[in-house]
Amino acid sequence: MNVRTFFVGALLVAGVMPLAAQFSLLQAGGRPLRPAAVEPDAPRDIEWPTHFRDRPLTQLPLSDLEQRFARRFPGAVARFTDGESVLILRQVERPTRQLHPAADCFKALGYTIARPRPVVDDRGERWSCFAATRDGSRLRACERIRDSEGREWTDTSAWFWAAQYGGGPWWVTTVVQPEAEPL
């Protein structure tokens, strides 16, 4: 038997095994296998920050869209203002593909997005920032992910793969403010 024949045979066996398992369960009077439904995490009390960059935060209600998203999100979502900016804070309990770049949300809401750029602020914190334009208004959005160990990410894909090795919970901060001048 050559390697190619063996490989094709192994693929066929692997393809038939799930069907054989289903058939065996049905013959034995069992229920067919179904993918497990993903249940949202149990709600937890989150100790949200009270200040951002030495400015007091006021919690804002989530929009209907944000509430629908938060119901299935593996963690918690809240929105705040410091009087100048809107902050969207997310605490993430486990690695998830539901955590995606803020630019994706802005695009889905009809904004034109400038390419995100890495920025280091006056406190030495790394951010990914982009301009979002719609109907003549321009916003600047910056985001970052950090954990309690001091690790930080500005790219959700890099965070996702690093999170596979443990850690958490993670804090995701997105800061949105009006912008008059280009980035």
OpenMM code with the backbone's topology and positions (N, CA, C; nanometers):
from openmm import Vec3, app, unit

residues = "MET ASN VAL ARG THR PHE PHE VAL GLY ALA LEU LEU VAL ALA GLY VAL MET PRO LEU ALA ALA GLN PHE SER LEU LEU GLN ALA GLY GLY ARG PRO LEU ARG PRO ALA ALA VAL GLU PRO ASP ALA PRO ARG ASP ILE GLU TRP PRO THR HIS PHE ARG ASP ARG PRO LEU THR GLN LEU PRO LEU SER ASP LEU GLU GLN ARG PHE ALA ARG ARG PHE PRO GLY ALA VAL ALA ARG PHE THR ASP GLY GLU SER VAL LEU ILE LEU ARG GLN VAL GLU ARG PRO THR ARG GLN LEU HIS PRO ALA ALA ASP CYS PHE LYS ALA LEU GLY TYR THR ILE ALA ARG PRO ARG PRO VAL VAL ASP ASP ARG GLY GLU ARG TRP SER CYS PHE ALA ALA THR ARG ASP GLY SER ARG LEU ARG ALA CYS GLU ARG ILE ARG ASP SER GLU GLY ARG GLU TRP THR ASP THR SER ALA TRP PHE TRP ALA ALA GLN TYR GLY GLY GLY PRO TRP TRP VAL THR THR VAL VAL GLN PRO GLU ALA GLU PRO LEU".split()
positions = [
    Vec3(0.0858, -0.1168, 0.0000),
    Vec3(0.0000, 0.0000, 0.0000),
    Vec3(0.0908, 0.1236, 0.0000),
    Vec3(0.0619, 0.2174, -0.0894),
    Vec3(0.1466, 0.3359, -0.0910),
    Vec3(0.0904, 0.4418, 0.0045),
    Vec3(0.1655, 0.5467, 0.0280),
    Vec3(0.1299, 0.6508, 0.1242),
    Vec3(0.0030, 0.7246, 0.0810),
    Vec3(-0.0112, 0.7508, -0.0465),
    Vec3(-0.1279, 0.8241, -0.0954),
    Vec3(-0.2560, 0.7445, -0.0684),
    Vec3(-0.2559, 0.6166, -0.0952),
    Vec3(-0.3730, 0.5318, -0.0714),
    Vec3(-0.4066, 0.5305, 0.0777),
    Vec3(-0.3049, 0.5183, 0.1616),
    Vec3(-0.3263, 0.5182, 0.3063),
    Vec3(-0.3872, 0.6514, 0.3508),
    Vec3(-0.3343, 0.7626, 0.3011),
    Vec3(-0.3815, 0.8959, 0.3379),
    Vec3(-0.5277, 0.9153, 0.2972),
    Vec3(-0.5634, 0.8777, 0.1751),
    Vec3(-0.7017, 0.8908, 0.1281),
    Vec3(-0.7938, 0.8029, 0.2123),
    Vec3(-0.7493, 0.6831, 0.2443),
    Vec3(-0.8295, 0.5942, 0.3282),
    Vec3(-0.8517, 0.6535, 0.4666),
    Vec3(-0.7477, 0.7124, 0.5237),
    Vec3(-0.7600, 0.7742, 0.6566),
    Vec3(-0.8579, 0.8912, 0.6526),
    Vec3(-0.8545, 0.9693, 0.5463),
    Vec3(-0.9486, 1.0808, 0.5335),
    Vec3(-1.0926, 1.0308, 0.5235),
    Vec3(-1.1134, 0.9247, 0.4475),
    Vec3(-1.2483, 0.8696, 0.4350),
    Vec3(-1.2995, 0.8173, 0.5687),
    Vec3(-1.2149, 0.7473, 0.6413),
    Vec3(-1.2543, 0.6962, 0.7734),
    Vec3(-1.2870, 0.8126, 0.8662),
    Vec3(-1.2036, 0.9165, 0.8661),
    Vec3(-1.2285, 1.0321, 0.9522),
    Vec3(-1.3595, 1.1015, 0.9149),
    Vec3(-1.3920, 1.1038, 0.7887),
    Vec3(-1.5167, 1.1662, 0.7446),
    Vec3(-1.6391, 1.0854, 0.7803),
    Vec3(-1.6275, 0.9557, 0.7868),
    Vec3(-1.7413, 0.8685, 0.8134),
    Vec3(-1.7649, 0.8491, 0.9634),
    Vec3(-1.6644, 0.8652, 1.0454),
    Vec3(-1.6766, 0.8385, 1.1893),
    Vec3(-1.7889, 0.9177, 1.2559),
    Vec3(-1.8030, 1.0489, 1.2326),
    Vec3(-1.9144, 1.1195, 1.2975),
    Vec3(-2.0506, 1.0645, 1.2563),
    Vec3(-2.0646, 1.0261, 1.1296),
    Vec3(-2.1916, 0.9697, 1.0851),
    Vec3(-2.2178, 0.8348, 1.1517),
    Vec3(-2.1132, 0.7549, 1.1660),
    Vec3(-2.1278, 0.6249, 1.2317),
    Vec3(-2.1679, 0.6430, 1.3776),
    Vec3(-2.1118, 0.7429, 1.4438),
    Vec3(-2.1463, 0.7683, 1.5841),
    Vec3(-2.2931, 0.8079, 1.5957),
    Vec3(-2.3393, 0.8951, 1.5063),
    Vec3(-2.4802, 0.9358, 1.5076),
    Vec3(-2.5706, 0.8141, 1.4843),
    Vec3(-2.5354, 0.7313, 1.3857),
    Vec3(-2.6147, 0.6135, 1.3529),
    Vec3(-2.6200, 0.5185, 1.4722),
    Vec3(-2.5068, 0.4976, 1.5403),
    Vec3(-2.5029, 0.4090, 1.6570),
    Vec3(-2.5933, 0.4602, 1.7674),
    Vec3(-2.5905, 0.5919, 1.7912),
    Vec3(-2.6766, 0.6487, 1.8950),
    Vec3(-2.8237, 0.6304, 1.8597),
    Vec3(-2.8587, 0.6538, 1.7354),
    Vec3(-2.9981, 0.6384, 1.6943),
    Vec3(-3.0432, 0.4935, 1.7060),
    Vec3(-2.9570, 0.3981, 1.6698),
    Vec3(-2.9904, 0.2560, 1.6791),
    Vec3(-3.0107, 0.2150, 1.8253),
    Vec3(-2.9344, 0.2780, 1.9160),
    Vec3(-2.9442, 0.2426, 2.0573),
    Vec3(-3.0566, 0.3187, 2.1276),
    Vec3(-3.1320, 0.4000, 2.0529),
    Vec3(-3.2426, 0.4738, 2.1132),
    Vec3(-3.2002, 0.6062, 2.1731),
    Vec3(-3.0771, 0.6464, 2.1515),
    Vec3(-3.0294, 0.7743, 2.2051),
    Vec3(-3.0688, 0.8901, 2.1159),
    Vec3(-3.0431, 1.0100, 2.1657),
    Vec3(-3.0704, 1.1294, 2.0857),
    Vec3(-2.9491, 1.1605, 1.9993),
    Vec3(-2.9697, 1.2134, 1.8796),
    Vec3(-2.8555, 1.2503, 1.7962),
    Vec3(-2.7743, 1.3618, 1.8617),
    Vec3(-2.6453, 1.3640, 1.8320),
    Vec3(-2.5586, 1.4677, 1.8868),
    Vec3(-2.5893, 1.6010, 1.8210),
    Vec3(-2.5937, 1.7048, 1.8994),
    Vec3(-2.6158, 1.8408, 1.8499),
    Vec3(-2.5071, 1.9301, 1.9108),
    Vec3(-2.4654, 2.0309, 1.8379),
    Vec3(-2.3688, 2.1232, 1.8979),
    Vec3(-2.4276, 2.1877, 2.0221),
    Vec3(-2.3449, 2.2054, 2.1233),
    Vec3(-2.3908, 2.2679, 2.2468),
    Vec3(-2.4178, 2.4151, 2.2228),
    Vec3(-2.5252, 2.4646, 2.2807),
    Vec3(-2.5559, 2.6075, 2.2700),
    Vec3(-2.4591, 2.6843, 2.3592),
    Vec3(-2.4157, 2.7968, 2.3125),
    Vec3(-2.3265, 2.8805, 2.3926),
    Vec3(-2.4126, 2.9636, 2.4848),
    Vec3(-2.3925, 2.9443, 2.6122),
    Vec3(-2.4672, 3.0200, 2.7109),
    Vec3(-2.3848, 3.1403, 2.7531),
    Vec3(-2.4498, 3.2554, 2.7717),
    Vec3(-2.3745, 3.3706, 2.8186),
    Vec3(-2.3238, 3.3458, 2.9598),
    Vec3(-2.2146, 3.4125, 2.9942),
    Vec3(-2.1611, 3.4007, 3.1286),
    Vec3(-2.2619, 3.4562, 3.2284),
    Vec3(-2.2581, 3.4015, 3.3492),
    Vec3(-2.3447, 3.4528, 3.4540),
    Vec3(-2.3038, 3.5967, 3.4844),
    Vec3(-2.4027, 3.6847, 3.5051),
    Vec3(-2.3674, 3.8238, 3.5323),
    Vec3(-2.2860, 3.8345, 3.6611),
    Vec3(-2.1855, 3.9193, 3.6568),
    Vec3(-2.1013, 3.9410, 3.7739),
    Vec3(-2.0998, 4.0895, 3.8051),
    Vec3(-2.0744, 4.1190, 3.9300),
    Vec3(-2.0553, 4.2582, 3.9669),
    Vec3(-1.9139, 4.2971, 3.9302),
    Vec3(-1.9023, 4.3986, 3.8482),
    Vec3(-1.7722, 4.4466, 3.8027),
    Vec3(-1.7428, 4.5748, 3.8773),
    Vec3(-1.6237, 4.5880, 3.9252),
    Vec3(-1.5813, 4.7129, 3.9864),
    Vec3(-1.5220, 4.8000, 3.8759),
    Vec3(-1.6072, 4.8824, 3.8170),
    Vec3(-1.5652, 4.9677, 3.7072),
    Vec3(-1.4806, 5.0816, 3.7612),
    Vec3(-1.3885, 5.1304, 3.6815),
    Vec3(-1.3084, 5.2451, 3.7264),
    Vec3(-1.3970, 5.3675, 3.7500),
    Vec3(-1.3544, 5.4526, 3.8397),
    Vec3(-1.4293, 5.5753, 3.8690),
    Vec3(-1.3639, 5.6977, 3.8050),
    Vec3(-1.2385, 5.6821, 3.7579),
    Vec3(-1.1659, 5.7928, 3.6960),
    Vec3(-1.0898, 5.7433, 3.5736),
    Vec3(-1.0682, 5.8337, 3.4798),
    Vec3(-0.9833, 5.8061, 3.3646),
    Vec3(-0.8944, 5.9281, 3.3464),
    Vec3(-0.7639, 5.9063, 3.3554),
    Vec3(-0.6656, 6.0154, 3.3439),
    Vec3(-0.6992, 6.1289, 3.4390),
    Vec3(-0.7246, 6.0911, 3.5627),
    Vec3(-0.7515, 6.1844, 3.6722),
    Vec3(-0.8821, 6.2631, 3.6569),
    Vec3(-0.9679, 6.2208, 3.5662),
    Vec3(-1.0982, 6.2856, 3.5488),
    Vec3(-1.2064, 6.1880, 3.5940),
    Vec3(-1.3069, 6.2349, 3.6691),
    Vec3(-1.4135, 6.1445, 3.7146),
    Vec3(-1.4977, 6.0952, 3.5969),
    Vec3(-1.5406, 5.9699, 3.6072),
    Vec3(-1.6235, 5.9087, 3.5043),
    Vec3(-1.7693, 5.9042, 3.5481),
    Vec3(-1.8579, 5.9258, 3.4527),
    Vec3(-2.0012, 5.9114, 3.4741),
    Vec3(-2.0481, 5.7998, 3.3825),
    Vec3(-2.1153, 5.7001, 3.4409),
    Vec3(-2.1620, 5.5881, 3.3595),
    Vec3(-2.2816, 5.6308, 3.2750),
    Vec3(-2.2804, 5.5877, 3.1494),
    Vec3(-2.3879, 5.6147, 3.0539),
    Vec3(-2.4633, 5.4847, 3.0268),
    Vec3(-2.5901, 5.4940, 2.9914),
    Vec3(-2.6627, 5.3703, 2.9570),
    Vec3(-2.6111, 5.3148, 2.8234),
    Vec3(-2.6166, 5.1832, 2.8105),
    Vec3(-2.5818, 5.1198, 2.6838),
    Vec3(-2.6954, 5.1391, 2.5848),
    Vec3(-2.6608, 5.1547, 2.4572),
    Vec3(-2.7632, 5.1612, 2.3532),
    Vec3(-2.8281, 5.0234, 2.3392),
    Vec3(-2.9391, 5.0159, 2.2668),
    Vec3(-3.0047, 4.8860, 2.2432),
    Vec3(-2.9088, 4.7894, 2.1745),
    Vec3(-2.8343, 4.8387, 2.0755),
    Vec3(-2.7378, 4.7549, 2.0042),
    Vec3(-2.6292, 4.7038, 2.0992),
    Vec3(-2.5783, 4.7925, 2.1849),
    Vec3(-2.4757, 4.7518, 2.2813),
    Vec3(-2.5305, 4.6503, 2.3815),
    Vec3(-2.6544, 4.6670, 2.4232),
    Vec3(-2.7151, 4.5721, 2.5162),
    Vec3(-2.7281, 4.4334, 2.4539),
    Vec3(-2.7702, 4.4283, 2.3266),
    Vec3(-2.7823, 4.2983, 2.2589),
    Vec3(-2.6455, 4.2310, 2.2490),
    Vec3(-2.5440, 4.3083, 2.2156),
    Vec3(-2.4090, 4.2538, 2.2059),
    Vec3(-2.3617, 4.2047, 2.3433),
    Vec3(-2.3853, 4.2834, 2.4463),
    Vec3(-2.3364, 4.2508, 2.5811),
    Vec3(-2.3996, 4.1234, 2.6368),
    Vec3(-2.5225, 4.0921, 2.5952),
    Vec3(-2.5891, 3.9714, 2.6472),
    Vec3(-2.5122, 3.8441, 2.6141),
    Vec3(-2.4438, 3.8392, 2.5007),
    Vec3(-2.3725, 3.7182, 2.4596),
    Vec3(-2.2209, 3.7316, 2.4731),
    Vec3(-2.1755, 3.8463, 2.5216),
    Vec3(-2.0324, 3.8720, 2.5326),
    Vec3(-1.9761, 3.8010, 2.6559),
    Vec3(-1.8604, 3.7339, 2.6432),
    Vec3(-1.8020, 3.6637, 2.7585),
    Vec3(-1.7285, 3.7596, 2.8522),
    Vec3(-1.8055, 3.8383, 2.9200),
    Vec3(-1.7506, 3.9385, 3.0108),
    Vec3(-1.8565, 4.0436, 3.0353),
    Vec3(-1.8142, 4.1678, 3.0465),
    Vec3(-1.9073, 4.2768, 3.0742),
    Vec3(-1.8703, 4.3982, 2.9899),
    Vec3(-1.9712, 4.4803, 2.9616),
    Vec3(-1.9532, 4.5997, 2.8794),
    Vec3(-2.0190, 4.7169, 2.9510),
    Vec3(-1.9510, 4.8325, 2.9518),
    Vec3(-2.0092, 4.9539, 3.0093),
    Vec3(-1.9590, 5.0737, 2.9292),
    Vec3(-2.0367, 5.1815, 2.9375),
    Vec3(-2.0011, 5.3041, 2.8660),
    Vec3(-1.9992, 5.4188, 2.9660),
    Vec3(-1.8980, 5.5065, 2.9516),
    Vec3(-1.8780, 5.6176, 3.0439),
    Vec3(-1.8436, 5.7440, 2.9665),
    Vec3(-1.8498, 5.8581, 3.0375),
    Vec3(-1.7959, 5.9825, 2.9843),
    Vec3(-1.7158, 6.0508, 3.0939),
    Vec3(-1.6130, 6.1228, 3.0500),
    Vec3(-1.5356, 6.2055, 3.1433),
    Vec3(-1.5653, 6.3529, 3.1183),
    Vec3(-1.6697, 6.3806, 3.0403),
    Vec3(-1.7073, 6.5165, 3.0069),
    Vec3(-1.6548, 6.5600, 2.8712),
    Vec3(-1.5525, 6.4946, 2.8218),
    Vec3(-1.4958, 6.5280, 2.6913),
    Vec3(-1.4986, 6.4094, 2.5956),
    Vec3(-1.4779, 6.2914, 2.6488),
    Vec3(-1.4690, 6.1699, 2.5680),
    Vec3(-1.5731, 6.0700, 2.6144),
    Vec3(-1.6040, 5.9763, 2.5256),
    Vec3(-1.6858, 5.8605, 2.5624),
    Vec3(-1.5913, 5.7426, 2.5708),
    Vec3(-1.6012, 5.6667, 2.6783),
    Vec3(-1.5185, 5.5483, 2.6977),
    Vec3(-1.6076, 5.4252, 2.6949),
    Vec3(-1.5701, 5.3278, 2.6163),
    Vec3(-1.6367, 5.1986, 2.6181),
    Vec3(-1.5384, 5.1039, 2.6855),
    Vec3(-1.5793, 5.0476, 2.7967),
    Vec3(-1.4937, 4.9567, 2.8723),
    Vec3(-1.5531, 4.8175, 2.8655),
    Vec3(-1.4662, 4.7215, 2.8398),
    Vec3(-1.5090, 4.5821, 2.8376),
    Vec3(-1.4132, 4.5018, 2.9246),
    Vec3(-1.4694, 4.4180, 3.0086),
    Vec3(-1.3879, 4.3228, 3.0822),
    Vec3(-1.4144, 4.1871, 3.0183),
    Vec3(-1.3088, 4.1228, 2.9733),
    Vec3(-1.3198, 3.9971, 2.9001),
    Vec3(-1.2698, 3.8839, 2.9891),
    Vec3(-1.3517, 3.7811, 3.0041),
    Vec3(-1.3202, 3.6698, 3.0932),
    Vec3(-1.2361, 3.5602, 3.0289),
    Vec3(-1.2522, 3.5418, 2.8978),
    Vec3(-1.1812, 3.4326, 2.8300),
    Vec3(-1.1549, 3.4735, 2.6854),
    Vec3(-1.0610, 3.4075, 2.6197),
    Vec3(-1.0362, 3.4411, 2.4786),
    Vec3(-1.1638, 3.4244, 2.3972),
    Vec3(-1.1881, 3.5196, 2.3101),
    Vec3(-1.3098, 3.5167, 2.2294),
    Vec3(-1.2886, 3.5926, 2.0998),
    Vec3(-1.3518, 3.5460, 1.9947),
    Vec3(-1.3502, 3.6189, 1.8679),
    Vec3(-1.4563, 3.7287, 1.8677),
    Vec3(-1.5375, 3.7368, 1.9739),
    Vec3(-1.6343, 3.8451, 1.9843),
    Vec3(-1.5659, 3.9783, 2.0172),
    Vec3(-1.4430, 3.9708, 2.0631),
    Vec3(-1.3665, 4.0928, 2.0847),
    Vec3(-1.2983, 4.1262, 1.9533),
    Vec3(-1.3438, 4.2309, 1.8902),
    Vec3(-1.2905, 4.2699, 1.7605),
    Vec3(-1.2534, 4.4172, 1.7655),
    Vec3(-1.1765, 4.4655, 1.6687),
    Vec3(-1.1351, 4.6062, 1.6707),
    Vec3(-1.2549, 4.7011, 1.6647),
    Vec3(-1.2426, 4.8131, 1.7348),
    Vec3(-1.3490, 4.9137, 1.7328),
    Vec3(-1.3743, 4.9640, 1.5912),
    Vec3(-1.2716, 4.9637, 1.5077),
    Vec3(-1.2888, 5.0085, 1.3688),
    Vec3(-1.3960, 4.9256, 1.2983),
    Vec3(-1.4063, 4.7975, 1.3310),
    Vec3(-1.5098, 4.7127, 1.2705),
    Vec3(-1.6496, 4.7624, 1.3071),
    Vec3(-1.6675, 4.8028, 1.4326),
    Vec3(-1.7982, 4.8545, 1.4758),
    Vec3(-1.8305, 4.9849, 1.4043),
    Vec3(-1.7316, 5.0738, 1.3963),
    Vec3(-1.7547, 5.2007, 1.3284),
    Vec3(-1.7888, 5.1790, 1.1810),
    Vec3(-1.7192, 5.0878, 1.1156),
    Vec3(-1.7505, 5.0577, 0.9752),
    Vec3(-1.8937, 5.0075, 0.9620),
    Vec3(-1.9344, 4.9199, 1.0529),
    Vec3(-2.0699, 4.8648, 1.0478),
    Vec3(-2.1756, 4.9731, 1.0696),
    Vec3(-2.1380, 5.0805, 1.1386),
    Vec3(-2.2308, 5.1912, 1.1622),
    Vec3(-2.2264, 5.2958, 1.0514),
    Vec3(-2.1501, 5.2686, 0.9450),
    Vec3(-2.1483, 5.3570, 0.8292),
    Vec3(-2.0371, 5.4600, 0.8272),
    Vec3(-1.9411, 5.4501, 0.9166),
    Vec3(-1.8290, 5.5443, 0.9181),
    Vec3(-1.7240, 5.5030, 0.8158),
    Vec3(-1.6541, 5.6028, 0.7635),
    Vec3(-1.5345, 5.5788, 0.6835),
    Vec3(-1.4175, 5.5828, 0.7806),
    Vec3(-1.3342, 5.4814, 0.7738),
    Vec3(-1.2273, 5.4653, 0.8722),
    Vec3(-1.0915, 5.4917, 0.8082),
    Vec3(-1.0106, 5.5743, 0.8764),
    Vec3(-0.8712, 5.5906, 0.8358),
    Vec3(-0.7930, 5.4736, 0.8940),
    Vec3(-0.6862, 5.4371, 0.8297),
    Vec3(-0.6065, 5.3231, 0.8751),
    Vec3(-0.5595, 5.3441, 1.0199),
    Vec3(-0.5837, 5.2461, 1.1078),
    Vec3(-0.5381, 5.2585, 1.2465),
    Vec3(-0.3859, 5.2728, 1.2539),
    Vec3(-0.3418, 5.3576, 1.3467),
    Vec3(-0.1994, 5.3809, 1.3665),
    Vec3(-0.1631, 5.3569, 1.5124),
    Vec3(-0.0432, 5.3057, 1.5374),
    Vec3(0.0011, 5.2937, 1.6764),
    Vec3(0.0391, 5.4314, 1.7314),
    Vec3(-0.0001, 5.4559, 1.8556),
    Vec3(0.0286, 5.5833, 1.9210),
    Vec3(0.0757, 5.5535, 2.0625),
    Vec3(0.1754, 5.6285, 2.1084),
    Vec3(0.2168, 5.6230, 2.2485),
    Vec3(0.1789, 5.7573, 2.3086),
    Vec3(0.0960, 5.7537, 2.4134),
    Vec3(0.0485, 5.8792, 2.4715),
    Vec3(0.1506, 5.9372, 2.5695),
    Vec3(0.1140, 6.0501, 2.6313),
    Vec3(0.2062, 6.1179, 2.7228),
    Vec3(0.2326, 6.0395, 2.8512),
    Vec3(0.1572, 5.9353, 2.8762),
    Vec3(0.1802, 5.8485, 2.9922),
    Vec3(0.2595, 5.7235, 2.9554),
    Vec3(0.2977, 5.7137, 2.8284),
    Vec3(0.3737, 5.5977, 2.7826),
    Vec3(0.2880, 5.4765, 2.7501),
    Vec3(0.1573, 5.4950, 2.7444),
    Vec3(0.0670, 5.3837, 2.7122),
    Vec3(0.0518, 5.3726, 2.5615),
    Vec3(0.0541, 5.2496, 2.5126),
    Vec3(0.0383, 5.2236, 2.3687),
    Vec3(-0.1098, 5.2090, 2.3351),
    Vec3(-0.1494, 5.2705, 2.2223),
    Vec3(-0.2862, 5.2670, 2.1742),
    Vec3(-0.2849, 5.2422, 2.0249),
    Vec3(-0.3963, 5.1950, 1.9739),
    Vec3(-0.4204, 5.1910, 1.8299),
    Vec3(-0.5297, 5.2944, 1.8051),
    Vec3(-0.5010, 5.3951, 1.7204),
    Vec3(-0.5940, 5.5059, 1.6995),
    Vec3(-0.6305, 5.5193, 1.5521),
    Vec3(-0.7527, 5.5622, 1.5277),
    Vec3(-0.7985, 5.5849, 1.3906),
    Vec3(-0.9005, 5.6972, 1.3909),
    Vec3(-0.9182, 5.7590, 1.2740),
    Vec3(-1.0219, 5.8606, 1.2538),
    Vec3(-1.1414, 5.7924, 1.1894),
    Vec3(-1.2599, 5.8346, 1.2321),
    Vec3(-1.3848, 5.7834, 1.1765),
    Vec3(-1.4676, 5.9029, 1.1319),
    Vec3(-1.5117, 5.9013, 1.0060),
    Vec3(-1.5862, 6.0144, 0.9489),
    Vec3(-1.7205, 5.9657, 0.8954),
    Vec3(-1.8257, 6.0441, 0.9279),
    Vec3(-1.9594, 6.0155, 0.8747),
    Vec3(-2.0410, 6.1439, 0.8776),
    Vec3(-2.1063, 6.1723, 0.7673),
    Vec3(-2.1952, 6.2894, 0.7576),
    Vec3(-2.1268, 6.4195, 0.8026),
    Vec3(-2.0010, 6.4352, 0.7677),
    Vec3(-1.9297, 6.5587, 0.7990),
    Vec3(-1.8721, 6.5663, 0.9391),
    Vec3(-1.9030, 6.4717, 1.0253),
    Vec3(-1.8431, 6.4747, 1.1589),
    Vec3(-1.7259, 6.3773, 1.1634),
    Vec3(-1.6260, 6.4137, 1.2405),
    Vec3(-1.5038, 6.3336, 1.2489),
    Vec3(-1.4760, 6.3006, 1.3946),
    Vec3(-1.4504, 6.1738, 1.4183),
    Vec3(-1.4174, 6.1259, 1.5531),
    Vec3(-1.2787, 6.0649, 1.5530),
    Vec3(-1.2166, 6.0635, 1.6671),
    Vec3(-1.0905, 5.9928, 1.6868),
    Vec3(-1.1192, 5.8844, 1.7904),
    Vec3(-1.0837, 5.7620, 1.7565),
    Vec3(-1.1042, 5.6493, 1.8474),
    Vec3(-0.9695, 5.5817, 1.8721),
    Vec3(-0.9412, 5.5548, 1.9979),
    Vec3(-0.8178, 5.4873, 2.0367),
    Vec3(-0.8554, 5.3717, 2.1286),
    Vec3(-0.7828, 5.2607, 2.1137),
    Vec3(-0.8153, 5.1447, 2.1976),
    Vec3(-0.6901, 5.0691, 2.2364),
    Vec3(-0.7043, 4.9969, 2.3478),
    Vec3(-0.5964, 4.9121, 2.3968),
    Vec3(-0.6549, 4.8034, 2.4846),
    Vec3(-0.5789, 4.6960, 2.4992),
    Vec3(-0.6171, 4.5835, 2.5847),
    Vec3(-0.5049, 4.5662, 2.6852),
    Vec3(-0.5395, 4.5423, 2.8104),
    Vec3(-0.4366, 4.5190, 2.9122),
    Vec3(-0.4850, 4.4126, 3.0094),
    Vec3(-0.3892, 4.3556, 3.0819),
    Vec3(-0.4257, 4.2594, 3.1853),
    Vec3(-0.3647, 4.3024, 3.3184),
    Vec3(-0.3936, 4.2274, 3.4233),
    Vec3(-0.3457, 4.2637, 3.5568),
    Vec3(-0.1955, 4.2443, 3.5725),
    Vec3(-0.1330, 4.1726, 3.4805),
    Vec3(0.0117, 4.1491, 3.4848),
    Vec3(0.0900, 4.2621, 3.4186),
    Vec3(0.0203, 4.3595, 3.3615),
    Vec3(0.0878, 4.4700, 3.2955),
    Vec3(0.1122, 4.4488, 3.1470),
    Vec3(0.0673, 4.3347, 3.0942),
    Vec3(0.0812, 4.3130, 2.9499),
    Vec3(-0.0247, 4.3944, 2.8778),
    Vec3(0.0103, 4.4393, 2.7574),
    Vec3(-0.0850, 4.5189, 2.6809),
    Vec3(-0.0765, 4.4843, 2.5337),
    Vec3(-0.1904, 4.5040, 2.4662),
    Vec3(-0.2010, 4.4768, 2.3231),
    Vec3(-0.2794, 4.5905, 2.2602),
    Vec3(-0.2439, 4.6240, 2.1370),
    Vec3(-0.3224, 4.7210, 2.0601),
    Vec3(-0.3886, 4.6523, 1.9416),
    Vec3(-0.3660, 4.5237, 1.9282),
    Vec3(-0.4205, 4.4452, 1.8177),
    Vec3(-0.4987, 4.3283, 1.8761),
    Vec3(-0.6278, 4.3193, 1.8433),
    Vec3(-0.7106, 4.2140, 1.9029),
    Vec3(-0.6677, 4.0744, 1.8594),
    Vec3(-0.6171, 4.0604, 1.7388),
    Vec3(-0.5727, 3.9285, 1.6940),
    Vec3(-0.4507, 3.8829, 1.7738),
    Vec3(-0.3560, 3.9725, 1.7972),
    Vec3(-0.2383, 3.9388, 1.8782),
    Vec3(-0.2819, 3.9038, 2.0204),
    Vec3(-0.3787, 3.9810, 2.0756),
    Vec3(-0.4297, 3.9493, 2.2088),
    Vec3(-0.4929, 3.8105, 2.2098),
    Vec3(-0.5755, 3.7802, 2.1094),
    Vec3(-0.6465, 3.6521, 2.1066),
    Vec3(-0.5489, 3.5354, 2.1157),
    Vec3(-0.4425, 3.5396, 2.0364),
    Vec3(-0.3488, 3.4274, 2.0373),
    Vec3(-0.2683, 3.4228, 2.1665),
    Vec3(-0.2330, 3.5370, 2.2218),
    Vec3(-0.1627, 3.5384, 2.3509),
    Vec3(-0.2555, 3.4878, 2.4615),
    Vec3(-0.3839, 3.5217, 2.4542),
    Vec3(-0.4806, 3.4812, 2.5563),
    Vec3(-0.5043, 3.3304, 2.5571),
    Vec3(-0.4727, 3.2629, 2.4482),
    Vec3(-0.4896, 3.1179, 2.4437),
    Vec3(-0.4017, 3.0488, 2.5474),
    Vec3(-0.2968, 3.1162, 2.5918),
    Vec3(-0.2043, 3.0579, 2.6886),
    Vec3(-0.2392, 3.0961, 2.8316),
    Vec3(-0.3554, 3.1548, 2.8506),
    Vec3(-0.3995, 3.1856, 2.9857),
    Vec3(-0.3944, 3.3334, 3.0158),
    Vec3(-0.4285, 3.3631, 3.1390),
    Vec3(-0.4333, 3.5018, 3.1827),
    Vec3(-0.5763, 3.5456, 3.2018),
    Vec3(-0.5932, 3.6744, 3.2120),
    Vec3(-0.7251, 3.7320, 3.2265),
    Vec3(-0.7636, 3.7494, 3.3714),
    Vec3(-0.8669, 3.8226, 3.3945),
    Vec3(-0.9455, 3.8897, 3.2925),
    Vec3(-0.8672, 4.0038, 3.2284),
    Vec3(-0.9156, 4.0471, 3.1148),
    Vec3(-0.8517, 4.1534, 3.0390),
    Vec3(-0.9455, 4.2740, 3.0360),
    Vec3(-0.8868, 4.3909, 3.0346),
    Vec3(-0.9624, 4.5150, 3.0238),
    Vec3(-0.9374, 4.5755, 2.8867),
    Vec3(-1.0444, 4.6078, 2.8174),
    Vec3(-1.0370, 4.6714, 2.6858),
    Vec3(-1.0943, 4.8118, 2.7014),
    Vec3(-1.0145, 4.9112, 2.6660),
    Vec3(-1.0572, 5.0504, 2.6757),
    Vec3(-1.0607, 5.1101, 2.5364),
    Vec3(-1.1740, 5.1662, 2.5004),
    Vec3(-1.1891, 5.2391, 2.3742),
    Vec3(-1.2311, 5.3808, 2.4104),
    Vec3(-1.1535, 5.4789, 2.3638),
    Vec3(-1.1798, 5.6196, 2.3918),
    Vec3(-1.2195, 5.6857, 2.2606),
    Vec3(-1.3350, 5.7515, 2.2599),
    Vec3(-1.3859, 5.8174, 2.1393),
    Vec3(-1.4084, 5.9648, 2.1722),
    Vec3(-1.3553, 6.0510, 2.0859),
    Vec3(-1.3746, 6.1944, 2.1062),
    Vec3(-1.3872, 6.2645, 1.9718),
    Vec3(-1.4538, 6.3798, 1.9708),
    Vec3(-1.4631, 6.4562, 1.8465),
    Vec3(-1.3248, 6.5038, 1.8055),
    Vec3(-1.3042, 6.5133, 1.6760),
    Vec3(-1.1742, 6.5593, 1.6276),
    Vec3(-1.1947, 6.6662, 1.5212),
    Vec3(-1.1262, 6.7775, 1.5380),
    Vec3(-1.1353, 6.8851, 1.4403),
    Vec3(-1.0227, 6.8767, 1.3380),
    Vec3(-0.9073, 6.8334, 1.3819),
    Vec3(-0.7895, 6.8267, 1.2959),
    Vec3(-0.7612, 6.6820, 1.2570),
    Vec3(-0.7000, 6.6598, 1.1414),
    Vec3(-0.6613, 6.5239, 1.1036),
    Vec3(-0.5611, 6.4663, 1.2038),
    Vec3(-0.5580, 6.3340, 1.2111),
    Vec3(-0.4622, 6.2661, 1.3004),
    Vec3(-0.3202, 6.2955, 1.2599),
] * unit.nanometer
topology = app.Topology()
chain = topology.addChain("A")
for resn in residues:
    res = topology.addResidue(resn, chain)
    for name in ("N", "CA", "C"):
        topology.addAtom(name, app.Element.getBySymbol(name[0]), res)
